[in-house]
């Protein structure tokens, strides 16, 4: 099922729609190209069941494609574009270990990459078709224990792919082009004797002033209210600083950062409780290469996107506009497209609310003595 059923009507900016093909839809990724957006996610009758499959749909203002179903036992998709080509990465349950608990299937996944394209369709129901090109290429086997969550970034014509080790809990950075990648760096602590004191998963990357920055989800059961961990690289992801604590709430969810104009925008849950208060904000601070100092990260909240529930967000630029997706409390995928003007109005409104706050004047007293 695809909701709403009026998608064949033109889709404009400042809109929102829900996408669902089964009762459980989760972990979406958005990628913009050809004046439209590709949305990928996985869906089935429940988490980690045999019928779980990656699904893809392409949408623009003129119409949409049919939904491409990748196949059983697939999940955690991400998609990106590079040098005029588009690529899809996904996990496949290999089930080579103990899976008495279905969630353990994530520990024994292989990772695959395949190129795809979107083409015009002759169907009266769908404007476009999604077509996979060639054969899928194996990125890593189940022994490597790697998973993907956030989209890669491109620097100096190389794709920098943020992955993570599902059982050992550290970030893994791969670099490459097309469907060929190799591991170049790791985001992990050298200071902790107990790996659970520095359990990092689902890193997101962004570049600013020659430095690659990263925020990772803190997966430690001992973490105080689970705050995101920050790390940086001065050599294009080859080596990384020890992860540093931040004041950014990060309880049981991933974070996603994207460069939008000259600023870094972030989608995160601004809440100590969990997956409520999904918020759009502007990220600043971090390591300054010129001053060789770390100033700490700060977020200027712009707007609460979903006050009730929002998990596993994905955010991308769409020309001058901003688009993002996330899992709702209804277990559907919410896709949103906001114009530059709308984002700017929300930004100025947030700044106005902040600047209008004033401390009460101190009460004047008269000395009658």
Protein Blocks (a to p, Z undefined) as FASTA:
>chain_A
ZZdfklmpccdehiacdddfbfbdghiadddeehiacddddddfbehiaklccddddddf
kbccddddfbghiahiadddeehiacddddddeklacckbmklmmmmccddddddddddd
fbfkbmbdcddehjaddfbdfklopacfbdcddeehiacdddddfklopadddddehjbc
cdfbdcddfkbfblklmccehiacddeehiacdddddfbfkbghiaadddddfegolacc
dddddfbdcehiacddddehjbccddddddfklmghiacdddeedjdfklopaebjaddd
fbdfblkbcchiadddehjbccdddddfkopacdddddfklmmmmmmmmmmmmmmpccdd
ddddddfZZ
